[in-house]
Amino acid sequence: MVRHNNIIPGEHFRKQWDVRVKTWLHQPLQKKIRREKRRLKAASIAPRPTAGSLRPLVHAPTQKYNSKLRFGRGFTLEELKVAGITAQFAKTVGIAVDHRRSNKCTESLTLNVERLKNYKERLVVFPRRAGKPKKGDASAEDIANVRQLKDAIVAAPAKQPAVTFTQLSDEAKQFNGRATIRNAMNDAKLVGIRAKKAKEAKAADPKDE
């Protein structure tokens, strides 16, 4: 038995570290399997887009993430109404609908309405029965020329660059920003003292009376 602050006898070398080691040796094979699954899925849903249903662009909740733009669950009923699409028809042509979401600003409403209009212009509706097209269905020529879309259905707007460049004028080159800031800080700091001195000088000058 160990007493006091002495070392514990016995070496504990049987850690079985090889049981806890994680490897990823099948990564190339999994990459090939995923590619084959994507190919089979695209073939099974053809000629519909491989990206699935069209979804709106929404801002993430909370102040921390509200500047991030991501895909939402579905378009609101107001967005569909402004775009001239009914909710029942939207569900049949690959447009996701979310009746619980509401529009909080005009900017998001306009953005998603433009997405719907862009999608509607390029939409090719196949007839339910071959050879018996109804009003709004695509013609035989359009159906023959249709191609499956494998990229984004409607691309998201390009992000504004975080840094912009411009040509400096001679006036901007000669401008001393640090001195201007320091002078403004001194003016704000000494405004009371200068007003007091001006008041005392005015009281002491007999010409003003």
N, C-alpha and C positions, 0 to 999 in steps of 0.2 A: 504494500500500500504506500502510495506517495504521501509524503508529509511536507508541510511548509511550502515553499515556492520552488520546489524542484521540478525538473523536467519529467514528463510522463514517459515511461518506457514503452517500447513497442513502436515499430514503424508502420504507418498506415499507408501503404502504397497501392492497395487494391481499390482504386477510385472508379474503375469501370468507365473511363472517359469515352471509350469507343461507343458506348450505348447512347451517349448524349450528343455525339457529333452528327450534324446535319449536312448532308451532301445534296448536290443537284446535278448528278451525273447524267440524268436522263433529260436534260434540258433540250438538246438538239432534237431528240425524238418527240418530245412534247410540242415543240414548235411545229414540227411536221404534222402532228395529229391535229393541232388547232387549225392549221391552214386547211387541212382536208375537211374538217368539220365546217369551216366557213364556206368552203366550196359546195359542200352538199346542202347546206342551208340555203345558199344563194340559188342553187338549182331547184330546190323544193318550193321556194316562194316566188320564183320568176314569173312574170316580169316585174314584180313589185320591188321597190328599193331594198337593198340589203340592210340599210340603217334602221328599218322599222317604220313606225308611224312618225309623222311630222309633229314636233313638239315646240312649244314656245320658248322664248328666251326670257328668263326672270332673274331678278336680283335675289341673292341669298339673304336670309333673315339675319337680324342682329347687326349692331354697329360694326362689329369686327369684320363681317363678310359681305355687307350690303353693297360694296363696290364691285363684287365679283358677279359676272354674268354667266349663268349656267342654264341648262335645259330644264324646263319645268315638267310637271305631270301632264298638263293638257291646256288647251286654249279655253278662255272664258267664253260664256255665252254672249257677252257684249262684244268681244273681239270677232266672233263668228258672225254676229249680226251686222257689224260695220262692214265686214268683208263680203257680205251677201251670201253666206253659207249657213244652212240650217244644221242644227246639232245632229239630227238623224242622218242627214246626207254625209256629214263629216266623218261619222264613224264607219261609213261604208267605203270611203275612198282614202283611208290611211291617215286621218287627222285625229290626233288625240284630243279628247274633250274632258275638261275638269269643271264641273258645275259648281264646285265649292270655292274655287279661286275667284277673286275679284280684282279689278283694276284700281290701283291707288293713284296713278299718275297718267298724264296724257302721253308722256314719252314712251312708256312701255306699251300702251295701247296702240300707238302709231307703229312702233317697231314690229309688233306681232301681226298687226293687220297687213303690213307690207309683206311679211313672210307668207301669210295666207294668200294674198293676191298673186305673189310670185309663183306659189305652188299651184294655184288654180289655173294660171295661164299655161303651165307646162303639163297639166294633168291630162292623162289619156284614160278615159273610162271605157272599159270593155263591156260589151253587151252581155246581159245575163244568159241569153240564148244566142248561139252562133247563127248568123244569118237573119236575125230578127232584131235589129237595133231600134232603140227607142230615142226619144228626144234627149239630147245631151250626150249620147254615146258617140264614141269616136268612129270615124269612117274606116273602111277596110284598108285603105292606103296608110292611114296613121297607125293602125294596129300592126301592119306588116313592117313598118319602119321603126317600131318602138324598140328601145334598148334598155336593159336593166341598169339602174343607177347604183353604182357601188361606192360612191363618195357621199358626202353630206348632201341631204336633200335640198336644203336651202342654206347656203353658207352664212355663218354669223358675220356681222359687220366687223371690218378690220379695226383692230385696236389702235388708238391714238398713240403715237410715239411718246415715250416718257421724256425724252430729251429732244429739243428742237434747236436748230442752228440758224444763225442770221449774220448778216454782214454788219460790222460795227462802223458807225459814222465817226468822223473826226471829233465831233462834239462829245460823243459817248466815250471816246478814248481819252479825252482830256478831263472828263468828269471824275472827280475824286469822291467816291462813295463813302469811304471811311471818314473823311473830314466832314462831309455833309451830315452824317449820322451823329458824329461827336458834337458838332455845333448845335444840332437840333436838341440833343440831350442836355447840353449846357444851357440852352435857352429855356428849356422846360424846367431845369433845376433852379435857375436864377431868376425866374419870372417874379417871384415874390420879393426878393431882395432888390431887384432893379425898380420895381414899382414903389417900394418903400423909400429908396434913395431919390427917386424922381419926386415923390411927394414932399420929402424933407427939403429938397433943393427948391421946390416951388414955394414952400412956406418961408424959407430963408431969404428968398430974392424979393426985395422991396418993390421992384419994378412991376411985378405982377399985381400988386395991390392998387 
